[in-house]
Amino acid sequence: MRPPSPSIPEKEFLNTALKQQLRIDGRSPLEMRTPKLVFGPELGWVDCSMGKTRVIAYVEGKMVKPTPERPYEGVITINSELSPMASSEYEPGRPSEEEVTITRMLDKVIKRSDAVDKESLCILAGQRVWHIRLTLHFLADAGNMLDCACLAGIVALRHFRRPEVEVIGDDEVIHSPLERAPMPLAIHHSPFCFTFAFFADPETPPILDPSQLEQRLSAGTMSIALNAQKEICVLQKLGGVPQDTEEILRLVKVAVTQAKGLSIFVDAQLMADWSTRKVEVR
């Protein structure tokens, strides 16, 4: 069941406000919602919220046999579940167009950008590697689930710790956390995603981190995934109103500034959580 379309007064009110550089939630056009991260008792479990948009990500690992084409690399898979819990717009068992778009974008941002060093997941070449599985559950859709899911995914991967494995001959010995401290994943960089919404009226400026109503009334979006080192991983624009080069470069500079601030925020949150945990090695 799709939710009802926004009414004409809602459309007119939103468009008039945006022309005056105002947004319904009080933000400026290029201001994103403040993210909130809550870590679970297990390493690799993160509850990420941006406003009322909420995504839970958790990471688990197991040992598998590598593929014949890449015997020295581990395996990373990303799964997402977008159920009616997030919004009545989504149906169980049928992946929506937005879910497919989010999954493909996360695959590009996290897997294809080599955010995680796959060769470090190799235990015994050609015989045993780590299979890292990232699962995302969308709990509430208040707009811009892609950015929230990307943040939750990369933070969960950085928060995760795998057991240390010792190879003796052709045998692998998995040490429990009580024997040896778990090992973090080798993360090359931390890409973050930023979505901008465009509108048909040329007088309306582009906005960062659109809400659900803004996203529905927009005439197109552009998502930029990049890290704090100014390296662009993905730039995706799915149709909509055309934009000139100068405008896109201006928005890229905005995304770079946001990425630097978000990187500092994530580092501080991870350090604060790690300081509350005690790792005892017997």
Secondary structure, DSSP 8 states (H G I E B T S, - for coil): -------HHHHHHHHHHHHTT--TTS--TT----EEEEE-SSTTEEEEEETTEEEEEEEEEEEE---TT-TT--EEEEEEEE-TTT-TTS-TTS--HHHHHHHHHHIIIIIITT-B-SGGGEEETTTEEEEEEEEEEEEE-SS-HHHHHHHHHHHHHHH-EE--EEEETTEEEE--TTTS--EE--BS---EEEEEEE-SSTTS--EES--HHHHHH-SEEEEEEE-TTS-EEEEEE-SSS---HHHHHHHHHHHHHHHHHHHHHHHHHHHHHHHT------
